[in-house]
Amino acid sequence: MLLIADENFPVPSYKYLRKEGFDITHIADSGYTSIKDEAVIELSVKQGRIIVTFDSDFGELIFKAGFKPIGVIFFRWKSFRPIDPGKYLGKLLKEGEIAFTNMLTVIDDQKIRQRKIK
């Protein structure tokens, strides 16, 4: 699975996932800093990568504006250490029980919810 981390995804989590062998790029390391969310979606489609973000705007872009990224993993956590999202996502990806392609996946403090991107 190919991933692209939005600017707000913690760099320590991004580095952790790379160290664990996941194919992930980060907007900040790719020369695309400060691009709009629509451009992140276009980049994800072009590269075939699922977006990992803390930005709630992606849901609106998908379901109201009609954008169709490969998938979005949206963390809705209130407090955490910078490495925690990477460790959590790495565990989910290794378990392989959740399909993230063509899905908006919302991970909050209590549960994981998914909605199909049509």
N, C-alpha and C positions, 0 to 999 in steps of 0.2 A: 504494500500500500504506500502510495506517495502522499506526502503531507506538505503543506505550506503554512508556516506560522505567521499570523498577522503581527503587526508591530507591537500590539499590547500583550502578546504571549511572552511570558518571562524568558529571557535569554538563558538562565540556568536550566530551565525545563527543556528548552530547545537543545541545548548542548548535551543534556542527559540523554534525550531520545537519540541523538546522533551517535553518542558513545555506545548506546545499547544496540546500534545497528539499524535503526530505522532511517528510511530515506525521507528526510525532512529538510526543507530550506526555510529561511527566515527572511521576511521582507527587509529587515534592517541589514542583513548580510548580502542581499541580492542587488543592492543598488537602487531599490525602489522605495526608499524612505518617503514618508508623507504622501503616499498615493491614496486616492479615494477608495472606499470600499468597493465601488463598481469596478475599479481597475484591479483590485485584488481578485475579484471573481473572474474577470477576464484572464488574468494571469493563471489562476488555478485551472481554468478550462484549457487554456493553451498548453499547460504543462501536465495536465491530467492529475492534479493534486487536490486533496481534500483540505479545506481551510480549517485551521485550529485558531480559535479566537476567544477573547473576552468581550467582544463587541456585539451587543444585542441588535444592532441595525441590520445584520445579515438576514434575520427572519423577515423583516419588512421588505427588504430588497427581493427576497425570494418569493414571498407569498402575495405581496401587493404590487411590486414593480415588474415581476415576471422573470427575474434573473434565474439562471439555472447552473449553479456551480456543480462540480463533481460531488460535493458533499460539504457540510459544515459541522464542525464539532465546537459547540459554544459552551464555554465554562461560565456558570453563573455562581461563582463562589464569592463569599464576602471577605473571608480572611484566610490566608494561606502563606506558607513559605514559598519563595520563588521556584524552588525545585519540585514542589508538591504536584502541580498539574502534570509535569512530565512523568513523574513516577506513576501517577494514577493512570494516565493515558497509556503509558508503556505496558502496565499490567493488563489493561483492557485489550490492547492490541495483541499481546502474547496469548491471552486466553482465547481470543478469536471467536467469542460467542455473539458478538454484536457486529452487524454489517453497517458500515458507515457510508458506503457509496449510495448516492442519490437520496441521502437522508439529511435532514437537519436534526442533529443530536444535541440535546440540551442536558448538560450535566450540572445539577445543583447539589446543594449540601445533603439532600435526602435521597435523591433518585436520579435515574436517567430516563429521559423521554425522547421519543423520536417521531418525526413527521416526514412523510415521503415528499420529496421534491418532484413535482410532476412536470 
